[in-house]
Amino acid sequence: MAERHMPPPLRFLLAARRSELHGLEALAGTCELVLKISALVHALQKERGYSNLTLCGDDERLLPALAGLSDEAGAVEADARAFLDGLETGAAASAGRARLLNCIAYALFRLDELPRLRRQVRDRRVPAHEADSRFTLVIASLLAVVVEAADSALDAGVTRNLVALLNFMQGKELSGQERACGVMGFTAGWFSDEQKARMLGLAANQARSFDSFAQYAQDAPLQCWEQARQHDPQVQRMRDMAQRTSDTQRVDGSLAGLWFDLCTARIDAMRDVETRLAHDLAQHCARRIAETRQELDDRRLLLSRYADHASGRAPSLVFSVQSRILDAPPQDGVGKELERSILDMMREQALRMQRADDALSSVRGALDESKRIDRAKLLLISRYGLAEPAAHERLQRAAMDGGLSLAEAARRIVEQLGEG
């Protein structure tokens, strides 16, 4: 029987399953967007690192390498923009995605500022700390897109993968900021109290991000992460060294190069984990789409035969979702098939959706915290004209002074500044 000739309850039952499939197919596009942003963030992190090293020193030999990294980041950006052009074409049909599209608009605005920044870095017309802050702002705007992408996902498994990837990307970004801060301190030969506090905060926030990643990641990325942590002991030794420096107790400025190389190797190892997470995300989404399509096909066939039977157009036989006659034994002589009524099927679908909603709610708790922290930092930036690192430090100080978690401190700042 054609689907349009089915009784209304059966048609709507199939429509509900079709709606889930369409949601997953839209989610596949969102996952692809996240993969492209992940690649762009990594390229910009590499470019930021070499820009910082170039501006802190006088080695002209770094300029060709920096130019190559700028070109590489530009190519990755062009690929991401081409994908976004297609996303914009379908934006009118993207109900409920206004926040995601708004974040994309802001990220593109920040990306438009890069050519000017690159010229200033090349001509050494911008201080290292300012260039670092401006690159960081671009990267933060891209990470905000990943946060909104994860928040728009309606599949618990995909959301879980997105949350693991998001937290890992945030930890990796903080590692890049720590690299830049360390280069500036080691180049000078000592770290000010403000720089020491920033280094401690960046290390603590990395640990927090990686702990959240570990909470939601699958076994394979976790094993990859354990292998990537081989540089941690050396990084920690240099962190401790930075804390012991002072204006009267300096270290050799050449340590800046060693710190940079060590942190770069660590971040490159993180990229392998990030790539594995992105691969798992794409695989999970593709698998869910395939499963849902198969379930829809099985269910359509079952309901069609049920409707034929109910209308008297077919013999009185009951079929399973695998289209085998239930009263006949399986060909291999094993197994057991249970007859399910249409009402049972509706109840099962409702229960499955409820379980998915419950799982989704539990995973989104971590997202809510990330969004609250980002909102508090944006309010501090707009209200007090702070750079992103300074806003994060103020938020961190508020948390430490009040004995609060970062998320709770962020909630209070949002309330105080009237943006509940």
C-alpha positions as CSV (number, residue, x, y, z in Angstrom):
1,M,0.0,0.0,0.0
2,A,1.3,3.5,-0.8
3,E,2.1,5.5,2.2
4,R,-0.5,8.2,1.3
5,H,-3.2,5.6,1.5
6,M,-2.3,4.5,5.1
7,P,-4.6,5.4,8.0
8,P,-3.6,8.8,9.6
9,P,-2.1,7.2,12.8
10,L,0.3,5.1,10.7
11,R,1.2,8.0,8.5
12,F,2.1,10.2,11.4
13,L,4.1,7.5,13.1
14,L,6.2,7.3,10.0
15,A,6.4,11.1,9.8
16,A,7.8,11.2,13.3
17,R,10.6,8.8,12.3
18,R,11.2,10.8,9.1
19,S,11.5,14.0,11.1
20,E,14.2,12.3,13.2
21,L,16.1,11.4,10.0
22,H,15.9,14.9,8.6
23,G,17.2,16.3,11.9
24,L,20.2,13.9,11.7
25,E,20.9,14.8,8.1
26,A,20.9,18.5,9.1
27,L,23.2,17.6,12.0
28,A,25.6,16.0,9.6
29,G,26.1,19.4,8.0
30,T,26.7,21.0,11.4
31,C,29.3,18.3,12.2
32,E,31.1,19.1,9.0
33,L,31.1,22.7,9.9
34,V,32.7,21.8,13.2
35,L,35.4,19.8,11.5
36,K,36.3,22.7,9.2
37,I,36.4,25.1,12.2
38,S,38.6,22.7,14.0
39,A,41.1,22.8,11.1
40,L,40.9,26.6,10.9
41,V,41.5,27.1,14.6
42,H,44.5,24.8,14.5
43,A,46.0,26.7,11.5
44,L,45.4,30.1,13.3
45,Q,47.0,28.7,16.5
46,K,50.1,27.8,14.6
47,E,50.2,31.2,12.9
48,R,49.7,33.0,16.2
49,G,52.5,31.1,17.8
50,Y,55.0,32.1,15.1
51,S,53.7,35.6,15.0
52,N,54.4,35.9,18.7
53,L,57.9,34.4,18.4
54,T,58.7,36.7,15.5
55,L,57.5,39.9,17.4
56,C,59.3,38.9,20.6
57,G,62.7,38.4,18.9
58,D,64.8,39.8,16.1
59,D,65.3,36.7,14.0
60,E,64.4,37.6,10.4
61,R,64.7,33.9,9.5
62,L,61.3,33.3,11.0
63,L,59.5,35.5,8.5
64,P,59.4,33.0,5.6
65,A,58.0,30.3,7.9
66,L,55.5,32.8,9.2
67,A,54.4,33.7,5.7
68,G,54.0,30.0,4.9
69,L,51.8,29.5,7.9
70,S,49.7,32.6,7.0
71,D,49.2,31.2,3.5
72,E,48.2,27.8,5.0
73,A,45.7,29.4,7.4
74,G,44.3,31.5,4.5
75,A,43.7,28.3,2.4
76,V,41.9,26.6,5.3
77,E,39.9,29.7,5.9
78,A,38.9,29.8,2.2
79,D,37.7,26.3,2.5
80,A,35.6,27.1,5.6
81,R,34.1,30.2,3.9
82,A,33.1,28.1,0.8
83,F,31.3,25.7,3.1
84,L,29.6,28.6,5.0
85,D,28.4,30.0,1.6
86,G,26.4,26.8,1.1
87,L,25.2,27.0,4.7
88,E,23.9,30.6,4.1
89,T,22.0,29.4,1.1
90,G,19.9,27.0,3.2
91,A,19.7,29.4,6.2
92,A,16.0,30.3,5.5
93,A,15.1,26.6,6.2
94,S,17.3,26.4,9.3
95,A,14.6,26.9,11.9
96,G,15.9,27.3,15.4
97,R,19.5,28.0,14.4
98,A,19.5,31.8,14.7
99,R,22.0,31.8,17.5
100,L,24.4,29.6,15.5
101,L,24.1,31.8,12.4
102,N,24.7,34.9,14.5
103,C,27.9,33.4,16.0
104,I,29.0,32.6,12.4
105,A,28.4,36.2,11.4
106,Y,30.6,37.4,14.3
107,A,33.3,35.0,13.5
108,L,33.4,36.1,9.9
109,F,33.6,39.7,11.1
110,R,36.7,38.8,13.1
111,L,38.2,36.8,10.3
112,D,37.9,39.9,8.1
113,E,40.4,41.7,10.4
114,L,43.2,39.1,9.8
115,P,44.8,40.6,6.6
116,R,45.4,43.9,8.4
117,L,46.8,42.1,11.5
118,R,49.1,40.0,9.3
119,R,50.5,43.1,7.6
120,Q,51.2,44.7,11.0
121,V,53.0,41.6,12.2
122,R,55.1,41.3,9.1
123,D,56.1,45.0,9.3
124,R,56.5,44.7,13.1
125,R,54.0,47.5,13.7
126,V,52.1,45.8,16.5
127,P,53.3,44.7,20.0
128,A,53.5,41.0,20.6
129,H,50.9,41.1,23.4
130,E,48.4,43.0,21.2
131,A,48.8,40.6,18.2
132,D,48.4,37.7,20.6
133,S,45.1,39.2,21.9
134,R,43.7,39.9,18.5
135,F,44.5,36.3,17.2
136,T,43.0,35.0,20.4
137,L,39.8,37.0,19.8
138,V,39.4,35.5,16.3
139,I,39.9,32.0,17.7
140,A,37.5,32.6,20.5
141,S,34.8,33.6,18.0
142,L,35.3,30.4,16.1
143,L,35.1,28.3,19.3
144,A,31.8,30.1,20.1
145,V,30.5,28.7,16.9
146,V,31.4,25.2,18.1
147,V,29.6,25.8,21.4
148,E,26.4,26.8,19.5
149,A,26.7,23.9,17.1
150,A,26.9,21.5,20.0
151,D,23.9,23.2,21.6
152,S,21.8,22.9,18.4
153,A,22.4,19.1,18.2
154,L,19.4,17.0,19.0
155,D,21.1,13.6,19.2
156,A,22.5,12.6,22.6
157,G,25.4,10.6,21.1
158,V,26.4,13.3,18.6
159,T,26.1,15.9,21.3
160,R,28.3,13.9,23.6
161,N,31.0,13.7,20.9
162,L,30.7,17.4,20.3
163,V,31.1,18.3,24.0
164,A,34.2,16.1,24.2
165,L,35.6,17.8,21.1
166,L,34.7,21.3,22.3
167,N,36.3,20.9,25.7
168,F,39.5,19.5,24.1
169,M,39.6,22.4,21.6
170,Q,39.3,24.8,24.5
171,G,42.1,23.1,26.4
172,K,44.3,23.1,23.3
173,E,43.5,26.8,22.8
174,L,44.5,27.6,26.4
175,S,47.8,25.7,25.7
176,G,48.4,28.0,22.8
177,Q,47.8,31.0,25.0
178,E,50.2,29.6,27.6
179,R,52.8,29.2,24.9
180,A,52.5,32.8,23.9
181,C,52.7,34.1,27.5
182,G,55.7,31.9,28.2
183,V,57.5,33.1,25.1
184,M,57.1,36.7,26.2
185,G,58.3,36.0,29.8
186,F,61.3,33.8,28.8
187,T,62.3,36.3,26.2
188,A,62.5,39.0,28.8
189,G,64.3,36.6,31.2
190,W,61.7,36.9,33.9
191,F,58.0,36.9,34.6
192,S,56.1,39.6,36.3
193,D,53.6,38.8,39.0
194,E,50.8,39.4,36.5
195,Q,52.4,37.0,34.0
196,K,52.9,34.4,36.7
197,A,49.3,34.5,37.7
198,R,48.3,34.2,34.1
199,M,50.5,31.2,33.6
200,L,49.0,29.5,36.7
201,G,45.5,30.3,35.6
202,L,46.1,29.0,32.0
203,A,47.5,25.7,33.4
204,A,44.6,25.3,35.8
205,N,42.0,26.0,33.1
206,Q,43.7,23.5,30.7
207,A,43.4,20.8,33.4
208,R,39.7,21.7,33.9
209,S,39.0,21.5,30.1
210,F,40.8,18.2,29.7
211,D,39.0,16.7,32.7
212,S,35.7,17.6,31.0
213,F,36.9,16.1,27.8
214,A,37.8,12.9,29.6
215,Q,34.3,12.8,31.1
216,Y,32.6,12.6,27.7
217,A,35.2,11.1,25.4
218,Q,35.2,7.5,24.1
219,D,38.0,5.0,24.8
220,A,40.0,5.5,21.6
221,P,40.5,9.3,22.0
222,L,41.3,8.8,25.6
223,Q,44.1,6.3,24.8
224,C,45.3,8.7,22.1
225,W,45.4,11.5,24.7
226,E,47.5,9.4,27.1
227,Q,50.1,8.9,24.4
228,A,50.1,12.6,23.6
229,R,50.9,13.7,27.2
230,Q,54.6,12.7,26.9
231,H,55.6,16.4,26.9
232,D,53.7,17.2,30.1
233,P,56.6,16.6,32.6
234,Q,59.0,18.9,30.6
235,V,56.3,21.6,30.3
236,Q,55.7,21.4,34.0
237,R,59.4,21.9,34.8
238,M,59.5,25.0,32.7
239,R,56.3,26.3,34.3
240,D,57.9,25.9,37.7
241,M,61.0,27.7,36.4
242,A,58.9,30.6,35.3
243,Q,57.3,30.9,38.7
244,R,60.8,31.2,40.4
245,T,62.0,34.1,38.2
246,S,62.1,37.7,39.2
247,D,63.6,41.0,38.1
248,T,66.7,40.1,40.1
249,Q,66.6,36.4,39.4
250,R,66.6,36.1,35.6
251,V,67.0,33.2,33.2
252,D,68.6,33.0,29.8
253,G,66.4,34.5,27.1
254,S,67.2,31.7,24.7
255,L,64.9,29.5,26.8
256,A,62.1,31.2,24.9
257,G,62.9,29.1,21.9
258,L,63.1,25.9,23.9
259,W,59.7,26.7,25.6
260,F,58.2,27.5,22.2
261,D,59.4,24.2,20.6
262,L,58.3,22.1,23.6
263,C,54.8,23.7,23.6
264,T,54.5,23.4,19.9
265,A,55.3,19.7,20.0
266,R,52.7,19.3,22.8
267,I,50.1,21.2,20.8
268,D,50.8,19.2,17.6
269,A,50.3,16.0,19.6
270,M,47.0,17.5,20.8
271,R,46.0,18.0,17.2
272,D,46.2,14.2,16.6
273,V,43.7,13.7,19.5
274,E,41.5,16.5,18.1
275,T,41.6,14.9,14.6
276,R,40.6,11.5,16.2
277,L,37.7,13.2,18.0
278,A,36.5,14.9,14.8
279,H,36.8,11.5,12.9
280,D,34.7,9.8,15.6
281,L,32.1,12.6,15.5
282,A,31.7,12.2,11.7
283,Q,31.5,8.4,12.0
284,H,29.0,8.5,14.7
285,C,26.7,10.9,12.8
286,A,27.0,8.8,9.6
287,R,26.2,5.6,11.6
288,R,23.1,7.2,13.2
289,I,21.8,8.3,9.8
290,A,22.3,4.9,8.3
291,E,20.6,3.2,11.3
292,T,17.6,5.6,11.2
293,R,17.2,5.2,7.4
294,Q,17.1,1.4,7.8
295,E,14.7,1.6,10.7
296,L,12.5,3.9,8.7
297,D,12.5,1.5,5.7
298,D,11.7,-1.5,7.9
299,R,8.9,0.4,9.7
300,R,7.4,1.7,6.4
301,L,7.3,-1.9,5.1
302,L,5.8,-3.3,8.3
303,L,3.1,-0.6,8.5
304,S,2.3,-0.9,4.9
305,R,1.6,-4.6,5.3
306,Y,-0.3,-4.0,8.5
307,A,-2.5,-1.5,6.7
308,D,-3.1,-4.0,3.8
309,H,-4.1,-6.6,6.3
310,A,-6.4,-4.3,8.2
311,S,-8.2,-3.3,5.0
312,G,-8.6,-6.9,3.9
313,R,-6.2,-6.6,0.9
314,A,-3.7,-9.1,2.3
315,P,-3.9,-12.5,4.0
316,S,-3.9,-12.7,7.8
317,L,-0.2,-12.8,8.4
318,V,1.9,-10.9,10.9
319,F,5.4,-9.6,9.8
320,S,8.3,-8.5,11.9
321,V,10.3,-5.3,11.2
322,Q,12.6,-7.6,9.2
323,S,9.7,-8.6,7.0
324,R,9.7,-12.2,8.0
325,I,6.4,-14.1,8.8
326,L,6.3,-14.3,12.5
327,D,4.5,-17.7,12.6
328,A,7.2,-19.3,10.5
329,P,10.5,-20.4,12.2
330,P,13.7,-18.6,11.2
331,Q,15.7,-20.3,8.5
332,D,18.6,-21.0,10.8
333,G,16.3,-22.6,13.3
334,V,17.3,-20.3,16.1
335,G,16.1,-16.9,17.4
336,K,12.7,-15.7,18.6
337,E,10.5,-12.9,17.1
338,L,7.9,-11.1,19.2
339,E,4.8,-9.7,17.7
340,R,4.4,-6.0,18.3
341,S,1.1,-4.1,17.8
342,I,1.0,-0.7,16.4
343,L,0.2,0.7,19.8
344,D,3.3,-1.0,21.2
345,M,5.3,0.6,18.4
346,M,4.0,4.0,19.3
347,R,4.8,3.5,22.9
348,E,8.3,2.3,22.1
349,Q,9.0,5.3,20.0
350,A,7.7,7.7,22.7
351,L,9.9,6.0,25.3
352,R,13.0,6.1,23.0
353,M,12.5,9.8,22.4
354,Q,12.2,10.4,26.2
355,R,15.4,8.5,26.9
356,A,17.1,10.5,24.2
357,D,15.9,13.7,25.7
358,D,17.1,12.7,29.2
359,A,20.5,11.8,27.8
360,L,20.7,15.0,25.9
361,S,19.8,17.1,29.0
362,S,22.6,15.5,31.0
363,V,25.2,16.1,28.3
364,R,24.1,19.7,27.9
365,G,25.0,20.7,31.4
366,A,28.6,21.1,30.4
367,L,27.6,23.2,27.5
368,D,25.6,25.5,29.7
369,E,28.6,26.2,31.8
370,S,30.8,27.0,28.8
371,K,28.2,29.4,27.4
372,R,27.8,31.1,30.7
373,I,31.5,31.6,31.0
374,D,31.8,33.0,27.4
375,R,28.8,35.3,28.1
376,A,30.4,36.7,31.2
377,K,33.7,37.3,29.4
378,L,31.9,39.1,26.6
379,L,30.1,41.3,29.1
380,L,33.4,42.2,30.8
381,I,35.0,43.0,27.4
382,S,32.2,45.3,26.3
383,R,31.6,46.9,29.7
384,Y,35.3,47.6,30.6
385,G,37.0,47.5,27.3
386,L,39.2,44.5,28.3
387,A,41.1,42.2,26.0
388,E,39.9,38.6,26.1
389,P,42.8,37.4,28.3
390,A,42.3,40.2,30.7
391,A,38.5,39.4,30.9
392,H,39.3,35.8,31.6
393,E,41.8,36.7,34.3
394,R,39.2,39.0,36.0
395,L,36.6,36.2,35.9
396,Q,39.2,33.8,37.3
397,R,40.1,36.2,40.1
398,A,36.4,36.6,41.0
399,A,36.1,32.8,41.2
400,M,39.2,32.4,43.5
401,D,38.3,35.4,45.7
402,G,34.8,34.1,46.3
403,G,35.8,30.4,46.5
404,L,33.5,29.7,43.6
405,S,33.7,27.6,40.5
406,L,34.4,29.4,37.3
407,A,30.8,28.8,36.1
408,E,29.3,30.1,39.3
409,A,31.5,33.2,39.2
410,A,30.4,33.7,35.6
411,R,26.7,33.4,36.6
412,R,27.1,36.1,39.2
413,I,28.9,38.5,36.8
414,V,26.1,38.0,34.2
415,E,23.5,38.8,36.9
416,Q,25.4,41.9,38.1
417,L,25.8,43.3,34.6
418,G,22.1,42.9,34.0
419,E,22.3,40.2,31.2
420,G,20.5,37.3,32.8
